[in-house]
Amino acid sequence: MEKKDLRYFKQLLLKLQEELNQELSALEDEAKPVSPDKGLGRLTRQEALQAQSVALQTLAQRKLRAKKVSFALQRIDSGEYGVCLDCGEDIPYKRLEIQPEAVLCVECAAIRQKK
């Protein structure tokens, strides 16, 4: 991959990392335990618990993506970015534009998904 492409993807990943960090901060507040406040009615409390559950799931997904973004940034620095971890072939440019933290080419990702 050319240096200009690496710079482009590094900027893309850094922007994504910043967005994820902001999202994580907001989600951590939403995922805090629901206090057994006496002022909440039964339905309101259930709704609060459901909202907390959704926030916890979303938080876990965003944390995982943040780790993948950090790993992709490390791969840029080590010169391994854009190369499939399984087959060693280049990951298509279009795939990296859509999912810059991708570590597998389309074929290898499909194989892993079937397992």
PAVEXMI-208105 format. One record per residue (C-alpha): residue number from 1; residue in three letters; chain; z negated, y, x. Coordinates in Angstrom, 1 decimal, padded with zeros to 4 digits, always signed. Last residue first. Layout:
<recs>
REC   nr  rest  kette       w       v       u
REC  NUM   ALA      A       Z       Y       X
...
</recs>
This chain:
<recs>
REC   nr  rest  kette       w       v       u
REC  115   LYS      A  -011.0  -021.7  -017.4
REC  114   LYS      A  -008.2  -019.9  -019.4
REC  113   GLN      A  -009.4  -016.5  -018.3
REC  112   ARG      A  -009.2  -017.5  -014.6
REC  111   ILE      A  -005.6  -018.5  -014.9
REC  110   ALA      A  -004.7  -015.3  -016.7
REC  109   ALA      A  -006.5  -013.2  -014.0
REC  108   CYS      A  -004.5  -015.1  -011.4
REC  107   GLU      A  -001.2  -014.3  -013.1
REC  106   VAL      A  -002.0  -010.7  -013.7
REC  105   CYS      A  -003.1  -010.0  -010.1
REC  104   LEU      A  -006.8  -010.1  -009.4
REC  103   VAL      A  -009.2  -007.5  -008.0
REC  102   ALA      A  -008.8  -004.9  -010.8
REC  101   GLU      A  -010.9  -001.7  -010.3
REC  100   PRO      A  -008.0  +000.6  -011.0
REC   99   GLN      A  -007.4  -000.9  -014.4
REC   98   ILE      A  -004.5  +000.9  -016.1
REC   97   GLU      A  -003.1  +002.4  -012.9
REC   96   LEU      A  -004.0  -000.8  -011.0
REC   95   ARG      A  -001.9  -002.9  -013.4
REC   94   LYS      A  +001.0  -000.5  -013.0
REC   93   TYR      A  +000.9  -000.8  -009.2
REC   92   PRO      A  +001.1  -004.6  -009.4
REC   91   ILE      A  -001.6  -006.4  -007.5
REC   90   ASP      A  -000.2  -007.4  -004.1
REC   89   GLU      A  -000.4  -011.1  -003.3
REC   88   GLY      A  -003.4  -012.7  -001.6
REC   87   CYS      A  -003.6  -015.6  -004.2
REC   86   ASP      A  -007.2  -015.4  -005.3
REC   85   LEU      A  -008.6  -012.0  -004.2
REC   84   CYS      A  -005.4  -010.2  -005.2
REC   83   VAL      A  -004.5  -007.4  -002.9
REC   82   GLY      A  -004.6  -003.8  -004.2
REC   81   TYR      A  -007.5  -002.7  -002.0
REC   80   GLU      A  -008.1  -004.7  +001.2
REC   79   GLY      A  -008.0  -001.8  +003.7
REC   78   SER      A  -011.8  -001.8  +004.3
REC   77   ASP      A  -012.3  +001.7  +002.8
REC   76   ILE      A  -010.1  +000.9  -000.2
REC   75   ARG      A  -012.0  -002.4  -000.7
REC   74   GLN      A  -015.3  -000.5  -000.7
REC   73   LEU      A  -013.9  +001.8  -003.4
REC   72   ALA      A  -012.9  -001.3  -005.4
REC   71   PHE      A  -016.4  -002.7  -005.0
REC   70   SER      A  -017.9  +000.5  -006.4
REC   69   VAL      A  -015.5  +000.4  -009.3
REC   68   LYS      A  -016.5  -003.2  -010.0
REC   67   LYS      A  -020.1  -002.3  -009.9
REC   66   ALA      A  -019.5  +000.6  -012.4
REC   65   ARG      A  -017.6  -001.9  -014.6
REC   64   LEU      A  -020.6  -004.2  -014.7
REC   63   LYS      A  -023.0  -001.3  -015.5
REC   62   ARG      A  -020.6  -000.1  -018.3
REC   61   GLN      A  -020.7  -003.6  -019.9
REC   60   ALA      A  -024.5  -003.9  -019.7
REC   59   LEU      A  -024.9  -000.4  -021.2
REC   58   THR      A  -022.5  -001.2  -024.0
REC   57   GLN      A  -024.6  -004.3  -024.9
REC   56   LEU      A  -027.8  -002.3  -024.6
REC   55   ALA      A  -026.4  +000.6  -026.7
REC   54   VAL      A  -025.3  -001.9  -029.4
REC   53   SER      A  -028.8  -003.4  -029.5
REC   52   GLN      A  -030.4  +000.1  -029.7
REC   51   ALA      A  -028.2  +001.0  -032.6
REC   50   GLN      A  -029.2  -002.2  -034.4
REC   49   LEU      A  -032.9  -001.4  -033.7
REC   48   ALA      A  -032.5  +002.1  -035.0
REC   47   GLU      A  -030.7  +000.8  -038.1
REC   46   GLN      A  -033.5  -001.7  -038.7
REC   45   ARG      A  -036.0  +001.2  -038.3
REC   44   THR      A  -034.2  +003.3  -040.8
REC   43   LEU      A  -034.0  +000.4  -043.2
REC   42   ARG      A  -037.8  -000.2  -043.0
REC   41   GLY      A  -038.7  +003.4  -043.2
REC   40   LEU      A  -039.6  +005.4  -040.1
REC   39   GLY      A  -042.6  +007.6  -040.2
REC   38   LYS      A  -044.9  +004.9  -038.9
REC   37   ASP      A  -043.2  +004.9  -035.6
REC   36   PRO      A  -042.9  +001.3  -034.1
REC   35   SER      A  -041.1  +002.8  -031.1
REC   34   VAL      A  -037.5  +001.7  -030.5
REC   33   PRO      A  -037.2  +000.6  -026.9
REC   32   LYS      A  -034.8  +002.7  -024.8
REC   31   ALA      A  -031.1  +001.8  -025.1
REC   30   GLU      A  -030.1  +005.2  -026.4
REC   29   ASP      A  -031.6  +006.9  -023.3
REC   28   GLU      A  -030.0  +004.4  -021.0
REC   27   LEU      A  -026.7  +005.0  -022.8
REC   26   ALA      A  -026.7  +008.7  -021.9
REC   25   SER      A  -027.3  +008.1  -018.2
REC   24   LEU      A  -024.8  +005.2  -018.1
REC   23   GLU      A  -022.1  +007.4  -019.7
REC   22   GLN      A  -022.6  +010.1  -017.0
REC   21   ASN      A  -022.5  +007.4  -014.2
REC   20   LEU      A  -019.4  +005.9  -015.9
REC   19   GLU      A  -017.6  +009.3  -015.8
REC   18   GLU      A  -018.4  +009.8  -012.2
REC   17   GLN      A  -017.3  +006.3  -011.2
REC   16   LEU      A  -014.0  +006.9  -013.1
REC   15   LYS      A  -013.4  +010.1  -011.2
REC   14   LEU      A  -014.1  +008.3  -007.9
REC   13   LEU      A  -011.8  +005.5  -009.0
REC   12   LEU      A  -008.9  +007.8  -009.8
REC   11   GLN      A  -009.5  +009.8  -006.6
REC   10   LYS      A  -009.5  +006.5  -004.6
REC    9   PHE      A  -006.4  +005.4  -006.4
REC    8   TYR      A  -004.4  +008.5  -005.5
REC    7   ARG      A  -005.6  +008.4  -001.9
REC    6   LEU      A  -004.6  +004.7  -001.6
REC    5   ASP      A  -001.2  +005.6  -003.1
REC    4   LYS      A  -000.7  +008.4  -000.5
REC    3   LYS      A  -001.8  +006.0  +002.2
REC    2   GLU      A  +000.9  +003.4  +001.3
REC    1   MET      A  +000.0  +000.0  +000.0
</recs>
